[in-house]
Amino acid sequence: MSIGAKAGKGIRCHNEALLRLLGKIAHQCGTRAFLVGGPVRDMLLDRFGPDIDIAVESKAQTVGKEIGRRVHGRFVFHSRFLTATVTLPDSSHIDITQTRTETYSRPAVLPRVKPAPIEQDLFRRDFTINAMALEITPFRFGYLLDPCSGQQDLKYKLVRILHPKSFIDDPTRIFRAIRFAIRLGFGIEPQTLKLMRQSIKSSYPSLLTAERILYELRLISSETRRLQMIEAIKREKLTRTCLDWSPPSHFLSKLKLLSSRTRNPELFFILILSNLPDTGNFPITKQERESARAINRFHLIHSRLMRAKRLSTIYRLLRPIPEPALQILSRIEPRAVARAINLYLNRLSSIRPTVTGRELRKLGLMPGPKYQRILDRLLYARLDGLISKEKEYNMARRLIRQKKV
């Protein structure tokens, strides 16, 4: 098979006008440009996404900056990896990389990179189906480079690595092999599958940082067939190797229930976090950490919430729990508990006392912890129907006089 050939006439080129503009800008900057990786694969499969990945053989920073100026986008350059990102006004992205080679000093570490021609760049990639490039430079627009026979593996629906050490150099490729195979409905090529399992058995994924593992789990959480991917990860014992965690059956049932009721990837990811061995040192947001912990500890208030008769009791039990955790719990808990959570989310959480701190001060109460205690007493009385909105002021005055708060 020829390394390069003109793309077939039956192939539809998505965003052709934009690609021609990007190729023209690169040419004006004195370099060649290519559409690379996933977008080429998806184009050949007649699938299209919003983002664009291009590679240039030199001057990535100059090209990226000029693209940002011409398309009115926000430009960011990452010098360590010779990459740039232009964020367009519609929030889609153009990722610009300088063609390069990569060397790994030891397994599972980030590689050292140095500039190289496009042909060498394609040989550093993860799978044959992602190792194709479509030139977008003027006068060669539409010229397809396929040095690793990626089109053939697309035809036969196979995910295949490019060299035997691929899963040793970068064990995150195991996550990606599973993700691409399930997303595309492909099989993992037999020798690739054998090498993948050898890498897992040899514990190479355990060398990965938590940050890189969680990044892969985030990507899986955004996938349409994410549940099948988690099941495959469990079947291959991947997370048992790298996190000492294997999703229990009852937890997979919760993931399935959540997936059937929302497509929100952040909620799916937080539910995964809630079952991991430890989120204390994970590189996640404060809200994600607190939400995961709240889900993990929800059993401590579960029975009290089931027995709650007063609205104020429901409010007090649920107020400390972050909203993402409540959104998840409302979809995976039994009906009675879910009803209480939805009542809190849709109604109770938005109710506030009409009396303010300023009015409490006018009534002679000096600022301090008593402010919040009085406001809470007013709110609970309102929720339980003991007072109306109009009688809050009188109750506040009475509480201050009684000095019982």
N, C-alpha and C positions, 0 to 999 in steps of 0.2 A: 504494500500500500504506500502511496506517495505521502511524504510528510506534510506537504501543503497542496491544497487544491481549492478551486473556487467553490464556495458553498452552493449546494444544489438549488435549482430554481424553485423547488417546492417549499423551501425553508422561508418562513416569514420572519423578517427582522423587526423586532419590536423597537420603538423609539428610533427609527432609522435617521430621522432628521437630526435628533440630538447626537446620535453616534457620529454622524458625518461632521457635525460641528466640533465634537471633541477631537476627532481625528485631524481636522483642519487646524485646530489650536495647537495640537502636539506638533504637527508638521511645521507650523510657523515658528515654534520654539526650537526646531531643529532635531526632532526625534520621531520615532515610529510609535504608534499606539495600537493596542489590541483590546478587544473585549475578551475577558478571560474567565475561566473557572465555571462556577455555577450558572451564570447567565447564558454562557454558550451551551452548556448541557441542557438547560431548560428550553432554550431556543430550538435546539434540535429535537426536543420532545414536544414542541409546540406548547410550552408552558411559559408564562411570563410573570415576573415580579416587578415591584416598583423600583428596586435599587439596581445600580449599574456598577460593575467592577471592571476597571480598565488597568492595563499595565503599559508603562512606557519604558523604552530602553535607556533613557537618561533624563535628567532634569525634571524629576518628579515634582519637586517643590515649585519650580518655575511654572510647569504645566498646570499644577493644581491651583496655584495662585491666579493664573490667567483664566482658568475655567471658572473659578469663583467669581472673578470680576465680570466675565461675560454672561454668566447665567444668574447673576445677582444672588449668589449663595455665600454661605459662611465657610471659610477655609481654615482647616487645622492640619498642621504637618507634624508627623511623628518621626524624628530623625533617626532613632535607633533602628527602626525597621524599614526605613526608606518608603514610608507610606503617607498618604494624605487623604483627607475626607472633605468633600464639599457637600454641605447640607443645603438642599434647595428650599425655596419658599414654601413648597407643599410638604416639607419635612422628609421627603425621600432623600437618598444619599447617592453620591458618586464617590466610590472608593478608588483611589489612584495609588498604584504600587509601582515601584521601579523594579524592572525584571532583575532577578537575583538568584544566587545559589545560597544554600543554607548548610551549615555544618553543626553537628551536635557534639559537644565536648563529653557528654555522658548521657545516659538514657533519661528521658522525661524532663530535661531542662529546655528552656527556650533557646533557639538556635542563634548562632552568629551568622550574619548575612553579609554578602558583598555583591556589588553589581555584576550582572552577567547578561548575555543575550537571551532573547525570548525562548529559544530552543532549550537552553539549560534551565531556564525558569520553569518550564513545563515539567521537566523531569524531577523537580523537587516537590511536586504536589502530592496530595494524599492518595487519590484514586484516579484510574485512567479516565473515568467519565468526567473528572474535573480538570484534566490535563490537556485541554484543547483551547485554542485561541482563534479569534476571528479578527483579522487585521481591519482597522478602521481608518488607516492613513489614506489620504487621497491617492488615487491611481492604483491602489491595491485593496480598496474597500471590498470586504466580503471574502477575502482569501483565508481559507480555513487551515490552520495548522493542527495536526493530530498525530504527533510522533509516537504516542503510546497506544494507538488503536482504540481510542475511547469510543468512536462511533460503533465499532464492532461490539463492544461491551454494552453500549446502549441498545443495540439491536437484539442482543441475547439477554438483556436485562440482568447484568451482573455488576456487582461492586467488587473491584479488583485493585489491590495495592500495586505500587510501582516497583518496589524492591523488598527483599526478605526482611530487612531490619526496620521496616516502616513503623510497626507497632512497638518496637523497642525504642527507637528514636523519639517517638511521640505517641504515648499510649492514649491520648485523647482521641486519636484516630479510631480507636475501638468504639467509643461513643458515636463517632460520626459514621462509621460503617453501619452500625445498627440503625442510626437515624435515617441515613440515605436509603438503605435497603427497604425499610418499612414505609418511608414517605413515598418512594417511587414504585413500590410493589416489586422490587428486584430481589434476587437472591445474592448471597455473598459467595463469590467464586470459591470452589472447594479448597484450593491451596491457601487462599487468603483467610478462609475460616479456620483452617488448621493452624496457621501462624498467629491468628488472633487468639485462639484458645491457648496456645503455647505461651503467649505473652501474659495472659491472665494467670495461668498456672504458675508461671515463674514470678508472679507478683510485681511485674513492672508497673501496673497502674497504681500500686501503693506508693510509688515515688512522686506522683503528681501532687501539686499543692492543692489545698482546699479551694483556692480561688479558681483554678482551672477546672476542677471537677464541678463546682457549682455553676460555672459558666456553661458547661455542657448540659447540666440539668435545667438551666434556664432556657436554653435553646430547645430542649425537648419539650418543656412546658408550653412553648408557643406552637407546637406542631399539632396538626389536625388528628393524627393517629398517635398521640402521646401516650395513651394507656398501653397500647401494644408495645411501644418502645420501652416503657418501664418494665413490662412483663418480660421482654427479651433480655433486658439488663439483669433482671433477677435470674432468669434461666441460665445466662452465661456466667453468673456469679461475679459480675463486674464490680458492683458496689460493695459486695462482701470483701473483695480484694482491696479496693482503694479507700473504703470508709468503714470497714468492719460492720457493714449494714446490709441486710437483705430484707426487702419489703415483705412483711408478713401478709398472709392471705386476707385478714380482716382489714388491713390498711389498703390493699389493692381494691377491696370492695368500696372503701370510702373514696378513693381516687376515681373509681368508675362512677360512683354516684355524683360526685362533684362535676366530673366531666360531662355527664348527661344533663346537667342543670346550668352550666355556665361555660363559656369559651375563654374566660379571663385567664391569661397565662400566669399573671402574678398570684392569683389565688391558688392555682394548681401548684406553683412553686412553693408557696408558703406552707401548704399542706404537706408537701414532701419534707420541707425543713422541720416541720413539727415532729416528724418521726425519726429524724437522723439522731445519731448517738449524742451529739453535743453541738449546739449552735453558739456557744460562748465565744469561740475564737474565729468563727467563720466571717469572711469579708462580706457582710450583708448589711442592709440598712437597719437603723434602730427600729423602725416600724416592722420590718420583716422579722427581726429577732424577737421583739415583744409579742407579735402576733403568733409566731410559732410556739413560744413558751405558753401563751394563753391557751392555745388549742391543746397543748400537751397536759395542761393542768385543769382543763375544764371539768374533768371528772370530780374535782373537789367540790364544785358547786352544783353539779348536775341534779342530784336528788333534791336539793333545796329549791332549785328553780322549778322542778316538777311539782313541788308542793306549794309553791308561792300562790297566795290568794290576793295579796295586795299589789297594786301597781308599783307602789314605792319599793316593795321588796324586789320586784323584777328589775327596777331601775338601779337599785343599789348593787345588786349582784352583777349586772352587766356593764355598768358605767366604766369600771376599770379596764375592760377588755377592748383592745384596738378594733376599729371598724372592720379592717380586712379579716380578722379572725372571726368576727360576728357574721360577716358575709359568708364565710366558709361554713361555720357551724350551722347557720340557718338552712344550709343545703344538704347537710350530711347527718344531722341529728334527727331523732324521732319526731313525729308530728307535733306533739304537745310542747316539746322544748323549742322546736323551730317556730311554732306560733308565738311563743313568748319573746323569742329573739326578734322576730319580724315586727312584733308590736313595739318593741323598744326602738328598733331602727327606724320604723316608719312614722312613729308618733311620739313616744315618750321622750326620746333623746332630744327632740326639738323644743320641749316645753321648758320655759324659764320663768322664774319669779318676776313679777312686775316691780316689786320693791328692789331698789338698787342700793349699792354701798353708800352712795351719796345721801340717800334718804335715811339710811341707818345712822349716818353721822349727824344729820339734822335732828334725829331723835335722841342725840346725846351719847351715842355709842362710839368710843374711840376705835380707830382702825386696829385690827388684830385678828387672831384666829376665830374670835366669836362671830365676825362678819360671815364667814363661810358656814359656820354651824347654824346660824339663824336662817340664812338663805336656804340651806338644805332642809331645815324644818319646815319652812314655808312651802318649798317645792313638794316635799313628801305629803304634806297636808293637802295641797292642791291635787296631786295625783290620786290620792285616796278619797277625794270628794269631801273632805272634812271642812274645807273652806272654799269660797269662790274667789275669783281673781280680785273682786272688789274689796274683799275683807282681809287681804294680805297685810295691808298697812296696819290695821287694828291688831292683828295677831303679832306682828313684829313689835309694835309698841308694848304689848302685853308681855312678850318674852323678855324684852329689855328691862322692864320694870321688875319682873319676877327674878331676874338674874339667875335663870336656871340653865343657861347655855354656856 
